[in-house]
Amino acid sequence: MHEVLFSVAMIALVVAVYRFGVTAWRIVDVIHVGQQDNSRSNEPARRWLTMLKESLGHTRMLQWTPIGIAHWFVFVGFGALLGTLITAFGQLRSPEWTLPVIGDWTPYNLFSEFIGTATFIGIVVLMLIRQAGKPKRLGRNSRFFGSTLWQAYYVEWTIFTIGVCVLTLRGLEGAYVGASSWSLDHAFSYPLVVLFSGLSSTTLEWLIAIVAFIKIAASLAWFFVIAWQPTMGVAWHRFLAFFNIWLKRNADGRPALGPLQPMRTNGVLVDFEDPADDAIFGVGAIEEMTWKDLLDVTTCTECGRCQSQCPAWNTGKPLSPKLVVLSLRDHAWAKAPYLMTPEAERSTLGTELLAEAQRSLVGDVIDPEALWACTTCGACVQQCPVDIEHIDHIVDMRRQQVMVETAFPAELNGMFKNIEVKGNPWGMNASGRNSWISEVDFPVRVFGASGEETIPDDVEWLFWVGCAGAFEDKAKKTTKAVAELLHLAGVNFMVLGDGETCTGDAARRAGNEFLYVMQAQQNIETLNSIGARKIITTCPHCMNTIGREYPQLGGNYEVVHHSQVLSALVGAGAITPLTPIDTTITYHDPCYLGRHNQVFIPPRTILEGLPGASFVEMERSGTTSFCCGAGGSRMWMEERIGSKINEERAKQAVATGARTVAVACPFCNVMLSDAMVAADVAAPEGTRVAEFSTLLLEAVKK
């Protein structure tokens, strides 16, 4: 009978490995349907380090600490307990069989018992957490809403079964060899050793064979199931995540935030002045995605962390980053056989496959309302444990909708026209960019006013005022405050005045890459011609665009946010806040300053140092900050579905009890100021939204 069990197990092993290999190769074939992307293999040493750090160190998972710790042991157990599976095969022939060399080594037995126990406890914790967050109980509030739950349950019960088998086998082994007292060899399984000690040797032999067979059956069944389900991300991510992390956009390990990817066709940058005949403008079909995009969507674990953090989803919009990824994945796999069939033979394919091939990516697969609900805040990318680049996929589809289909929200048409004709989203005349200067009582140097052709050597910073800082009333107060603080600190700076034009950020994130490139090239030409190198800006969007996206087009500058400069000046004693500000302050992290560019400390340093003020954090702050609703060009679109994102954030600010909400972005200033007067927010009388530099100026002025 033992020989029969062993033979069955070996045959199943061969078939399982074969089926697994066939499906793995099929996954590679489907991924190769995508366009080339030759930007993913630079700095291999850093990529290896990042991959090892994120996988072995679980640095992304530990953002959710209890879950992260439990998952780490399950992750480690998957590989570390391979020896117990090999041992189980041997035990089908002889209950005394152990691994050669290390099988009777106490350190190995202790390690196996510890990992086996920790894996078992870890999977129990994860199962309980999943049950607590069941969609049936929580609906849209569950991060598992929309996930394929049977797959997750199957994987969890498989690991649970294997964990039980590992510990049971260790107990049976100890009883079989007559272990009479606790030892390191049975450090965790000794209670089971005691439980089984009264059984006869024959009974123990049979129990060892039966439990070993169950363990093997559960393990191999898992391989059969995932071979049958190649889109089973909750299982396949165990293999694909390593590749997806190694091939992530940033070799240094940062999330895929900050700059957007430039447009490429098969790895070649699109030349807008003379585009190639086969140039692809955005993504309008699954085959226009890159192979890395297809690897991205295939790797999704369906954990829902992105969904739980998304401000659009949390305010009733149809956008779920997870569901966008899953829709792209399912459509890619459904259409792949059509794409892999020679064009001349496609007409002979089945009607279902032909119908799938005709589905439009935006409209049939992705809801346009979901596509345009994204604020590009980056919460999804920040939280994703396998480094999926959600924003890039969404913006790529927006690009195709804008530049090919001309199908986009009507409000954006006015914004595009204003940028193209007037050089700013508000449609104001360029001559008004200097109007704020007449409202201050200190000199402000404007480039070219004294006949300069390049920035003088005595000028330390070029102050990029930006469109909001020049034209929007609240932002103009920030502009004047920063200029005055720099003046008081003795910092030599200069502004471009009407030499500035829109950076193109709003156009780019709305999908109008052509308009962005036109604006960027104009600004780069100006900045390069005047010798600009060090730029300070009050707008995180300008900071991100000039500092991290202009290098894609040949503009390389040191660009900092004014919080970084002002914090350094306060620290050096060049600015000293002395006047007490009697208020409680909370701070809203702008998405493009915080998550996208990792600037968290400088604004807080200034706010915490204001005399007479007390500082309190919102529940969602730092990397988990909740968007104000303006990013991704949502500033210029109406919010018609669900509740308003800015009002939800204002409620979170009011809940802290703070009477002053400090911001560090002109868009956040507008959105939260507007929200504070909403009836649903119920802000106490006297609650105000203030840009942090204006608060600093209040404290500096006597």
C-alpha positions as CSV (number, residue, x, y, z in Angstrom):
1,M,0.0,0.0,0.0
2,H,2.9,2.3,0.8
3,E,4.3,1.7,-2.6
4,V,1.0,2.5,-4.3
5,L,0.7,5.8,-2.4
6,F,4.3,6.6,-3.4
7,S,3.7,5.8,-7.1
8,V,0.5,7.9,-7.2
9,A,2.3,10.8,-5.6
10,M,5.2,10.6,-8.0
11,I,2.9,10.5,-11.0
12,A,1.0,13.4,-9.7
13,L,4.2,15.3,-9.1
14,V,5.4,14.9,-12.7
15,V,2.0,15.9,-14.2
16,A,1.7,18.9,-11.8
17,V,5.2,20.2,-12.7
18,Y,4.4,19.7,-16.4
19,R,1.1,21.5,-16.2
20,F,2.6,24.3,-14.1
21,G,5.4,24.7,-16.7
22,V,3.0,24.9,-19.6
23,T,0.9,27.6,-17.9
24,A,4.0,29.6,-16.9
25,W,5.1,29.5,-20.5
26,R,1.6,30.6,-21.6
27,I,1.8,33.6,-19.2
28,V,5.1,34.6,-20.9
29,D,3.5,34.3,-24.3
30,V,0.6,36.6,-23.2
31,I,2.9,39.2,-21.7
32,H,4.9,39.2,-25.0
33,V,1.8,40.4,-26.8
34,G,2.6,43.9,-25.4
35,Q,4.8,46.6,-26.9
36,Q,8.5,46.7,-26.2
37,D,9.8,48.6,-23.2
38,N,13.6,48.9,-23.0
39,S,13.6,51.1,-19.9
40,R,13.4,48.4,-17.3
41,S,16.9,46.9,-17.1
42,N,19.2,49.8,-16.1
43,E,21.2,49.6,-12.9
44,P,20.8,45.8,-12.4
45,A,22.7,45.7,-9.1
46,R,20.3,48.2,-7.5
47,R,17.4,46.3,-9.0
48,W,18.6,43.1,-7.3
49,L,19.0,44.9,-4.0
50,T,15.5,46.5,-4.3
51,M,13.9,43.2,-5.1
52,L,15.6,41.4,-2.2
53,K,14.8,44.2,0.2
54,E,11.1,44.4,-0.8
55,S,10.6,40.6,-0.9
56,L,12.7,39.3,1.9
57,G,12.3,42.5,4.0
58,H,8.6,42.8,3.1
59,T,9.0,46.6,3.2
60,R,5.8,47.3,1.3
61,M,3.7,44.8,3.2
62,L,4.9,46.2,6.6
63,Q,3.0,49.3,5.8
64,W,0.2,47.2,7.3
65,T,2.2,45.8,10.2
66,P,0.0,43.0,11.7
67,I,-0.9,41.8,8.2
68,G,2.7,42.3,7.0
69,I,4.2,40.2,9.8
70,A,1.7,37.4,9.3
71,H,2.2,37.4,5.5
72,W,6.0,37.4,5.9
73,F,5.9,34.1,7.7
74,V,3.5,32.6,5.1
75,F,5.8,33.9,2.4
76,V,9.0,32.4,4.0
77,G,7.2,29.2,4.8
78,F,6.3,28.7,1.1
79,G,10.0,28.2,0.3
80,A,11.5,27.2,3.6
81,L,9.1,24.2,4.1
82,L,10.1,22.6,0.8
83,G,12.2,20.2,2.7
84,T,9.2,19.0,4.6
85,L,7.5,18.2,1.2
86,I,10.5,16.2,0.1
87,T,10.5,14.4,3.4
88,A,6.8,13.6,2.9
89,F,7.5,11.8,-0.3
90,G,10.2,9.7,1.4
91,Q,7.8,8.9,4.3
92,L,5.4,7.2,1.9
93,R,8.1,4.5,1.6
94,S,9.5,4.6,5.1
95,P,8.3,6.4,8.2
96,E,11.9,6.9,9.3
97,W,13.0,8.6,6.1
98,T,14.7,12.0,6.5
99,L,16.6,14.4,4.3
100,P,20.2,13.4,3.7
101,V,22.8,15.2,5.8
102,I,20.5,17.7,7.5
103,G,17.4,15.6,8.2
104,D,18.6,14.7,11.7
105,W,20.3,17.9,12.4
106,T,18.8,19.7,15.4
107,P,19.2,23.3,14.0
108,Y,17.3,22.2,10.9
109,N,14.5,20.5,12.9
110,L,14.2,23.6,15.1
111,F,14.0,25.9,12.1
112,S,11.4,23.7,10.3
113,E,9.2,23.6,13.5
114,F,9.5,27.3,14.1
115,I,8.7,28.2,10.5
116,G,5.9,25.6,10.3
117,T,4.3,26.9,13.4
118,A,4.7,30.6,12.5
119,T,3.3,29.9,9.0
120,F,0.3,28.1,10.5
121,I,-0.3,31.0,12.9
122,G,0.2,33.5,10.1
123,I,-2.3,32.0,7.8
124,V,-4.9,31.8,10.6
125,V,-4.4,35.5,11.3
126,L,-4.8,36.3,7.6
127,M,-7.9,34.1,7.3
128,L,-9.5,35.9,10.3
129,I,-8.6,39.3,8.8
130,R,-10.2,38.3,5.5
131,Q,-13.4,37.1,7.3
132,A,-13.5,40.4,9.3
133,G,-13.4,42.3,6.1
134,K,-15.9,40.2,4.1
135,P,-17.7,42.2,1.3
136,K,-21.0,40.7,2.4
137,R,-20.6,42.5,5.7
138,L,-18.9,45.7,4.6
139,G,-19.9,46.2,1.0
140,R,-17.8,48.8,-0.8
141,N,-16.0,49.5,2.4
142,S,-14.3,46.1,2.2
143,R,-10.9,46.1,0.5
144,F,-11.9,42.6,-0.8
145,F,-14.9,44.0,-2.7
146,G,-14.6,42.9,-6.3
147,S,-11.9,40.3,-5.5
148,T,-12.3,36.6,-6.6
149,L,-12.9,35.3,-3.1
150,W,-13.0,31.6,-3.8
151,Q,-9.4,31.8,-5.1
152,A,-8.3,33.5,-1.9
153,Y,-10.2,31.0,0.3
154,Y,-8.7,28.1,-1.6
155,V,-5.1,29.3,-1.2
156,E,-5.7,30.0,2.5
157,W,-7.1,26.6,3.2
158,T,-4.3,25.0,1.2
159,I,-1.7,26.7,3.4
160,F,-3.7,25.9,6.5
161,T,-3.9,22.2,5.6
162,I,-0.2,22.1,4.8
163,G,0.6,23.8,8.2
164,V,-1.5,21.3,10.1
165,C,0.2,18.4,8.2
166,V,3.7,19.7,8.9
167,L,3.1,20.0,12.7
168,T,1.1,16.7,12.8
169,L,3.9,14.8,11.0
170,R,6.5,16.2,13.4
171,G,4.4,15.0,16.3
172,L,4.0,11.5,14.7
173,E,7.7,11.4,13.9
174,G,8.6,12.1,17.6
175,A,6.2,9.5,18.9
176,Y,7.5,6.9,16.4
177,V,11.2,7.4,17.4
178,G,10.2,7.4,21.1
179,A,10.9,11.0,22.1
180,S,10.2,10.9,25.8
181,S,11.0,14.5,26.8
182,W,10.9,18.0,25.3
183,S,13.9,18.8,23.1
184,L,14.8,21.4,20.5
185,D,14.1,18.7,17.8
186,H,10.4,18.9,18.8
187,A,10.4,22.4,20.3
188,F,6.9,23.3,19.1
189,S,5.4,19.9,18.2
190,Y,6.1,18.2,21.6
191,P,2.5,18.4,22.8
192,L,1.5,16.4,19.7
193,V,4.4,13.9,20.4
194,V,2.8,13.3,23.8
195,L,-0.7,13.0,22.3
196,F,0.5,10.3,19.8
197,S,2.9,8.4,22.1
198,G,0.3,5.8,23.2
199,L,-0.2,4.5,19.6
200,S,1.4,1.4,18.3
201,S,4.3,1.5,15.8
202,T,2.1,0.1,13.1
203,T,-0.6,2.7,13.6
204,L,2.1,5.4,13.7
205,E,3.5,4.1,10.4
206,W,0.2,4.3,8.7
207,L,-0.7,7.7,10.1
208,I,2.7,9.1,9.0
209,A,2.0,7.8,5.4
210,I,-1.6,9.1,5.4
211,V,-0.7,12.5,6.7
212,A,2.3,12.7,4.3
213,F,0.0,11.8,1.4
214,I,-2.5,14.5,2.4
215,K,0.3,17.0,2.6
216,I,1.5,16.0,-0.9
217,A,-2.0,16.0,-2.3
218,A,-2.8,19.5,-1.0
219,S,0.5,20.8,-2.4
220,L,0.1,19.3,-5.8
221,A,-3.6,20.1,-6.0
222,W,-2.5,23.8,-5.6
223,F,-0.2,23.5,-8.6
224,F,-3.0,21.9,-10.7
225,V,-5.5,24.6,-9.7
226,I,-3.2,27.5,-10.5
227,A,-2.2,25.8,-13.8
228,W,-5.9,25.8,-14.6
229,Q,-6.3,29.5,-13.5
230,P,-3.4,31.5,-15.0
231,T,-5.1,34.7,-14.0
232,M,-5.2,33.6,-10.3
233,G,-3.1,36.5,-9.1
234,V,-3.6,35.5,-5.4
235,A,-1.4,32.5,-6.2
236,W,0.7,33.5,-9.2
237,H,2.0,36.6,-7.5
238,R,4.2,34.3,-5.5
239,F,6.2,33.8,-8.6
240,L,5.6,36.9,-10.7
241,A,6.1,39.5,-7.9
242,F,9.9,39.0,-7.9
243,F,10.0,39.9,-11.6
244,N,7.5,42.8,-11.3
245,I,9.6,44.3,-8.5
246,W,12.9,43.8,-10.3
247,L,11.5,45.5,-13.4
248,K,9.8,48.4,-11.6
249,R,10.2,51.8,-13.0
250,N,12.6,53.1,-10.3
251,A,15.7,50.9,-9.8
252,D,16.3,52.6,-6.4
253,G,13.2,51.1,-4.9
254,R,10.9,54.2,-4.9
255,P,7.3,53.6,-5.9
256,A,6.4,54.5,-9.5
257,L,5.4,58.1,-8.4
258,G,6.4,61.6,-9.4
259,P,7.2,61.7,-13.2
260,L,4.9,60.0,-15.7
261,Q,6.4,57.8,-18.4
262,P,7.0,59.5,-21.8
263,M,5.1,58.1,-24.7
264,R,6.8,55.3,-26.6
265,T,6.1,53.0,-29.5
266,N,7.9,49.7,-29.1
267,G,10.4,51.4,-26.9
268,V,11.0,54.4,-29.2
269,L,10.0,57.9,-27.9
270,V,7.2,59.4,-30.0
271,D,8.3,62.5,-31.9
272,F,5.4,64.9,-31.9
273,E,7.0,67.1,-34.6
274,D,7.4,64.1,-37.0
275,P,5.6,61.0,-35.6
276,A,6.3,57.7,-37.2
277,D,3.6,56.1,-39.3
278,D,3.1,53.4,-36.6
279,A,3.3,55.8,-33.6
280,I,0.9,54.9,-30.8
281,F,-0.7,57.8,-29.0
282,G,-1.7,56.4,-25.6
283,V,-3.3,53.0,-25.0
284,G,-6.6,52.3,-26.8
285,A,-6.3,48.5,-27.1
286,I,-4.7,45.9,-25.0
287,E,-1.9,45.2,-27.6
288,E,-0.9,48.9,-27.2
289,M,0.1,48.3,-23.6
290,T,3.8,47.3,-23.0
291,W,4.8,43.9,-21.9
292,K,5.6,45.4,-18.5
293,D,2.0,46.7,-18.3
294,L,0.7,43.2,-19.0
295,L,3.1,41.7,-16.4
296,D,1.8,44.4,-14.0
297,V,-1.9,43.4,-14.3
298,T,-1.1,39.7,-14.2
299,T,0.8,40.1,-10.9
300,C,-2.2,41.7,-9.0
301,T,-2.9,39.8,-5.8
302,E,-6.4,41.2,-5.5
303,C,-5.6,42.3,-1.9
304,G,-7.5,45.6,-2.4
305,R,-5.0,47.8,-0.5
306,C,-5.1,50.2,-3.5
307,Q,-8.9,50.3,-3.4
308,S,-9.1,50.9,0.3
309,Q,-6.8,54.0,0.0
310,C,-8.3,55.5,-3.2
311,P,-10.1,58.8,-2.5
312,A,-12.3,58.4,-5.5
313,W,-13.5,54.9,-4.4
314,N,-14.0,56.1,-0.8
315,T,-16.3,58.9,-2.0
316,G,-18.6,56.7,-4.1
317,K,-16.9,57.0,-7.5
318,P,-16.8,54.1,-9.9
319,L,-13.0,54.1,-9.9
320,S,-11.3,51.2,-8.1
321,P,-7.6,50.9,-9.0
322,K,-7.9,47.2,-8.3
323,L,-10.9,46.7,-10.5
324,V,-9.2,48.7,-13.3
325,V,-6.2,46.4,-13.1
326,L,-8.4,43.2,-13.0
327,S,-10.5,44.4,-15.9
328,L,-7.3,45.0,-18.0
329,R,-6.0,41.6,-16.9
330,D,-9.1,39.6,-17.8
331,H,-9.5,41.4,-21.1
332,A,-5.8,40.8,-22.0
333,W,-6.1,37.1,-21.3
334,A,-9.4,36.9,-23.2
335,K,-8.1,38.7,-26.3
336,A,-4.6,37.2,-26.3
337,P,-5.5,34.1,-28.4
338,Y,-6.8,36.4,-31.0
339,L,-3.7,38.5,-31.0
340,M,-1.4,35.5,-31.1
341,T,-3.3,34.1,-34.2
342,P,-1.9,35.1,-37.6
343,E,-4.0,37.9,-39.0
344,A,-5.0,35.8,-42.1
345,E,-6.5,33.1,-39.8
346,R,-8.4,35.3,-37.3
347,S,-11.6,35.1,-39.3
348,T,-11.9,31.4,-38.5
349,L,-11.8,32.0,-34.7
350,G,-14.9,31.4,-32.6
351,T,-17.6,34.1,-32.3
352,E,-16.8,34.7,-28.6
353,L,-13.2,35.4,-29.2
354,L,-14.0,37.7,-32.2
355,A,-16.5,39.5,-30.0
356,E,-13.9,40.0,-27.3
357,A,-11.4,41.4,-29.8
358,Q,-13.9,44.0,-30.9
359,R,-14.5,45.3,-27.4
360,S,-13.3,48.9,-26.9
361,L,-10.8,49.3,-24.0
362,V,-12.4,52.5,-22.7
363,G,-16.2,52.1,-22.8
364,D,-16.6,48.3,-22.9
365,V,-13.7,47.2,-20.6
366,I,-13.0,50.3,-18.5
367,D,-15.8,52.7,-17.5
368,P,-15.0,56.2,-18.8
369,E,-16.3,57.6,-15.5
370,A,-13.8,55.5,-13.6
371,L,-11.0,56.6,-15.9
372,W,-11.7,60.3,-15.4
373,A,-12.3,60.0,-11.6
374,C,-8.6,59.5,-10.9
375,T,-6.8,62.3,-9.1
376,T,-3.4,60.6,-9.7
377,C,-2.8,61.0,-6.0
378,G,-0.6,57.9,-5.9
379,A,-2.2,56.2,-2.9
380,C,-2.7,53.1,-4.9
381,V,0.9,52.9,-6.1
382,Q,2.2,53.7,-2.6
383,Q,0.2,50.8,-1.0
384,C,0.7,48.1,-3.7
385,P,2.8,45.3,-2.3
386,V,3.9,44.1,-5.8
387,D,4.6,47.5,-7.3
388,I,1.8,47.8,-9.8
389,E,1.9,51.2,-11.6
390,H,-1.8,52.0,-11.7
391,I,-1.4,55.7,-12.6
392,D,0.7,55.1,-15.7
393,H,-2.0,52.7,-17.0
394,I,-4.8,55.2,-16.3
395,V,-2.9,58.2,-17.9
396,D,-2.0,56.1,-20.9
397,M,-5.7,55.4,-21.6
398,R,-6.5,59.1,-21.0
399,R,-3.9,60.0,-23.6
400,Q,-5.6,57.9,-26.2
401,Q,-9.0,59.3,-25.3
402,V,-7.7,62.9,-25.7
403,M,-5.4,62.7,-28.6
404,V,-7.1,60.1,-30.7
405,E,-10.7,59.8,-29.7
406,T,-11.2,63.4,-28.5
407,A,-13.5,61.9,-25.9
408,F,-12.9,63.7,-22.6
409,P,-14.9,65.8,-20.1
410,A,-16.1,69.0,-21.7
411,E,-14.6,71.1,-18.9
412,L,-11.1,70.1,-20.0
413,N,-11.6,71.7,-23.4
414,G,-11.5,75.2,-21.9
415,M,-8.5,74.4,-19.8
416,F,-6.6,73.0,-22.8
417,K,-7.4,76.1,-24.8
418,N,-6.4,78.5,-22.0
419,I,-3.0,76.8,-21.7
420,E,-2.4,76.8,-25.4
421,V,-3.5,80.4,-26.0
422,K,-2.8,82.2,-22.7
423,G,-0.2,80.0,-21.2
424,N,-2.2,79.2,-18.0
425,P,-5.3,77.2,-17.1
426,W,-7.2,80.2,-15.9
427,G,-7.0,82.0,-19.3
428,M,-5.4,85.2,-17.8
429,N,-3.2,87.5,-19.8
430,A,0.6,86.9,-19.4
431,S,1.1,90.6,-18.5
432,G,-0.7,89.8,-15.2
433,R,2.0,87.6,-14.0
434,N,3.8,90.5,-12.4
435,S,0.7,92.1,-10.7
436,W,1.5,90.7,-7.3
437,I,4.9,92.6,-7.3
438,S,3.1,95.9,-7.1
439,E,1.4,94.7,-3.9
440,V,4.5,94.3,-1.8
441,D,6.7,96.9,-0.2
442,F,10.1,95.5,-1.0
443,P,12.0,95.2,-4.2
444,V,11.5,92.0,-6.4
445,R,14.0,91.5,-9.2
446,V,12.4,90.4,-12.5
447,F,14.6,88.8,-15.1
448,G,15.2,91.0,-18.1
449,A,14.1,94.2,-16.4
450,S,17.6,95.4,-16.2
451,G,18.7,93.9,-19.5
452,E,20.0,90.6,-18.2
453,E,20.6,87.8,-20.7
454,T,21.5,85.2,-18.1
455,I,20.8,84.9,-14.4
456,P,23.3,87.1,-12.5
457,D,25.9,85.3,-10.3
458,D,24.6,87.0,-7.2
459,V,21.1,85.4,-7.6
460,E,20.9,82.2,-5.6
461,W,17.4,81.1,-6.6
462,L,15.1,81.5,-9.5
463,F,11.6,81.8,-7.9
464,W,9.2,80.0,-10.2
465,V,5.9,81.7,-9.2
466,G,3.6,79.4,-11.3
467,C,0.2,80.0,-12.8
468,A,-1.7,79.7,-9.5
469,G,0.9,81.8,-7.7
470,A,0.5,84.6,-10.2
471,F,-3.3,84.6,-10.8
472,E,-5.2,82.8,-8.1
473,D,-6.0,85.0,-5.1
474,K,-5.2,82.6,-2.3
475,A,-2.0,81.4,-4.0
476,K,-0.9,85.1,-4.6
477,K,-0.9,85.5,-0.8
478,T,1.5,82.6,-0.6
479,T,3.7,84.1,-3.4
480,K,3.9,87.4,-1.5
481,A,4.6,85.7,1.8
482,V,7.4,83.5,0.4
483,A,9.0,86.5,-1.4
484,E,8.9,88.5,1.8
485,L,10.4,85.8,3.9
486,L,13.2,85.3,1.4
487,H,13.7,89.1,1.4
488,L,13.8,89.2,5.2
489,A,16.3,86.3,5.3
490,G,18.6,88.1,2.8
491,V,18.2,85.5,0.1
492,N,18.9,86.9,-3.4
493,F,16.2,85.6,-5.8
494,M,14.7,86.6,-9.1
495,V,11.4,85.9,-10.9
496,L,10.8,85.4,-14.6
497,G,7.6,87.5,-14.7
498,D,5.8,87.2,-18.0
499,G,8.7,84.9,-19.2
500,E,6.9,82.1,-17.4
501,T,4.2,79.9,-18.9
502,C,2.3,76.9,-17.7
503,T,4.5,73.9,-16.9
504,G,2.0,71.6,-18.6
505,D,1.3,69.5,-15.6
506,A,-2.5,69.7,-15.8
507,A,-2.5,69.0,-19.5
508,R,-0.2,66.0,-19.1
509,R,-2.2,64.3,-16.4
510,A,-5.4,64.9,-18.3
511,G,-3.9,63.0,-21.2
512,N,-2.9,65.9,-23.5
513,E,0.7,64.8,-23.9
514,F,1.2,66.9,-27.0
515,L,0.2,70.2,-25.2
516,Y,2.4,69.2,-22.3
517,V,5.4,68.7,-24.6
518,M,4.8,72.0,-26.3
519,Q,4.7,73.9,-22.9
520,A,7.7,72.0,-21.5
521,Q,9.9,72.6,-24.5
522,Q,9.1,76.3,-24.4
523,N,10.0,76.5,-20.7
524,I,13.1,74.4,-21.1
525,E,14.3,76.6,-23.9
526,T,13.8,79.7,-21.6
527,L,15.4,78.2,-18.6
528,N,18.4,76.8,-20.5
529,S,19.0,80.1,-22.3
530,I,19.1,82.1,-19.1
531,G,21.3,79.6,-17.3
532,A,18.7,78.6,-14.6
533,R,20.0,75.9,-12.3
534,K,18.4,76.3,-8.9
535,I,14.6,76.8,-8.8
536,I,12.3,77.3,-5.9
537,T,8.5,76.9,-6.3
538,T,5.5,77.1,-4.1
539,C,3.5,74.6,-6.1
540,P,4.3,70.8,-5.7
541,H,2.9,70.2,-9.2
542,C,5.4,72.7,-10.7
543,M,8.2,71.2,-8.6
544,N,7.4,67.7,-9.7
545,T,7.0,68.7,-13.4
546,I,10.1,70.9,-13.7
547,G,12.3,68.8,-11.4
548,R,11.4,65.3,-12.4
549,E,9.7,65.4,-15.8
550,Y,11.6,68.1,-17.7
551,P,14.8,65.9,-17.6
552,Q,13.0,63.6,-20.0
553,L,13.1,66.5,-22.5
554,G,16.5,67.8,-21.7
555,G,15.8,70.2,-18.9
556,N,17.9,69.4,-15.8
557,Y,17.6,71.7,-12.8
558,E,17.7,71.5,-9.0
559,V,14.1,72.2,-8.0
560,V,12.9,72.5,-4.4
561,H,9.7,73.3,-2.6
562,H,9.6,76.5,-0.6
563,S,9.0,74.5,2.5
564,Q,12.5,73.0,2.1
565,V,14.2,76.4,1.7
566,L,12.2,78.1,4.5
567,S,12.8,75.2,6.9
568,A,16.5,75.5,6.3
569,L,16.4,79.3,6.8
570,V,14.5,78.9,10.1
571,G,17.0,76.2,11.2
572,A,19.9,78.5,10.4
573,G,18.4,81.4,12.3
574,A,17.9,83.6,9.2
575,I,14.2,83.7,10.0
576,T,13.0,83.7,13.6
577,P,9.3,83.2,14.4
578,L,8.7,85.1,17.6
579,T,5.1,86.3,17.6
580,P,2.7,83.8,19.2
581,I,0.0,82.2,17.1
582,D,-2.7,81.1,19.5
583,T,-4.3,78.2,17.5
584,T,-4.3,74.4,17.0
585,I,-2.9,73.4,13.6
586,T,-3.3,70.3,11.6
587,Y,-1.4,69.8,8.3
588,H,-2.7,68.3,5.1
589,D,0.0,66.6,3.0
590,P,-0.3,67.5,-0.7
591,C,-0.1,64.3,-2.8
592,Y,2.6,65.7,-5.1
593,L,4.7,67.0,-2.3
594,G,4.4,64.0,0.0
595,R,3.8,60.7,-1.7
596,H,5.1,61.7,-5.1
597,N,8.3,63.5,-3.8
598,Q,8.7,62.4,-0.2
599,V,8.8,65.9,1.3
600,F,7.1,65.4,4.7
601,I,9.3,66.9,7.3
602,P,10.0,70.5,6.3
603,P,6.4,71.8,6.5
604,R,5.9,70.1,9.9
605,T,9.2,71.4,11.2
606,I,8.0,75.0,10.5
607,L,4.5,74.4,11.9
608,E,5.7,72.7,15.0
609,G,8.1,75.5,15.7
610,L,5.5,78.3,15.5
611,P,5.3,79.9,19.0
612,G,2.0,79.6,20.8
613,A,0.6,77.0,18.4
614,S,-0.1,73.3,19.0
615,F,0.2,70.8,16.3
616,V,-2.0,67.7,15.8
617,E,-1.9,65.1,13.0
618,M,-4.9,63.9,11.0
619,E,-5.5,60.2,11.1
620,R,-4.6,59.9,7.4
621,S,-1.3,61.8,7.0
622,G,2.1,61.3,5.5
623,T,2.2,58.4,3.0
624,T,-1.5,57.7,3.7
625,S,-2.7,61.2,3.3
626,F,-6.1,61.7,1.7
627,C,-6.2,63.7,-1.5
628,C,-7.9,67.1,-1.7
629,G,-9.4,66.1,-5.0
630,A,-7.6,68.5,-7.3
631,G,-4.9,66.3,-8.8
632,G,-5.0,64.6,-12.2
633,S,-6.6,67.8,-13.6
634,R,-9.7,67.2,-11.4
635,M,-9.3,70.8,-10.4
636,W,-10.9,71.7,-13.7
637,M,-13.6,69.0,-13.7
638,E,-17.0,68.9,-12.0
639,E,-17.4,66.2,-9.4
640,R,-20.9,64.8,-10.1
641,I,-20.8,61.3,-8.7
642,G,-20.7,60.4,-5.0
643,S,-19.6,62.8,-2.3
644,K,-16.9,65.4,-2.9
645,I,-13.3,64.4,-2.1
646,N,-12.4,67.9,-0.8
647,E,-15.3,67.8,1.6
648,E,-14.4,64.4,2.9
649,R,-10.8,65.6,3.6
650,A,-12.2,68.7,5.3
651,K,-14.2,66.5,7.6
652,Q,-11.1,64.6,8.5
653,A,-9.3,67.9,9.3
654,V,-12.2,69.2,11.4
655,A,-12.3,65.9,13.3
656,T,-8.9,66.7,14.8
657,G,-10.3,69.7,16.6
658,A,-7.8,72.0,14.9
659,R,-8.9,75.5,14.1
660,T,-6.2,76.1,11.4
661,V,-5.7,73.7,8.5
662,A,-2.3,74.3,7.1
663,V,-1.6,73.4,3.4
664,A,1.5,73.6,1.2
665,C,-0.1,73.5,-2.3
666,P,-2.2,76.2,-4.1
667,F,-4.6,73.5,-5.3
668,C,-5.1,72.1,-1.8
669,N,-5.6,75.7,-0.6
670,V,-8.5,76.2,-3.0
671,M,-10.1,72.8,-2.5
672,L,-10.1,72.8,1.3
673,S,-11.1,76.4,1.6
674,D,-14.1,75.8,-0.6
675,A,-14.9,72.6,1.4
676,M,-14.8,74.4,4.8
677,V,-18.0,76.4,3.9
678,A,-19.9,73.3,2.9
679,A,-22.8,72.4,5.2
680,D,-21.9,68.7,5.4
681,V,-18.4,69.6,6.8
682,A,-19.8,71.5,9.7
683,A,-16.6,73.4,10.4
684,P,-16.7,75.4,13.6
685,E,-16.9,79.2,13.2
686,G,-13.4,80.6,12.8
687,T,-11.8,77.5,11.3
688,R,-9.5,78.6,8.5
689,V,-7.3,77.1,5.8
690,A,-3.9,78.8,5.6
691,E,-0.8,78.1,3.5
692,F,2.0,77.4,6.0
693,S,4.3,80.1,4.8
694,T,1.6,82.8,5.5
695,L,1.5,81.4,9.1
696,L,5.3,81.6,9.3
697,L,5.2,85.2,8.1
698,E,2.6,86.0,10.8
699,A,5.0,84.7,13.4
700,V,8.0,86.4,12.0
701,K,6.4,89.8,11.8
702,K,6.1,91.7,15.1
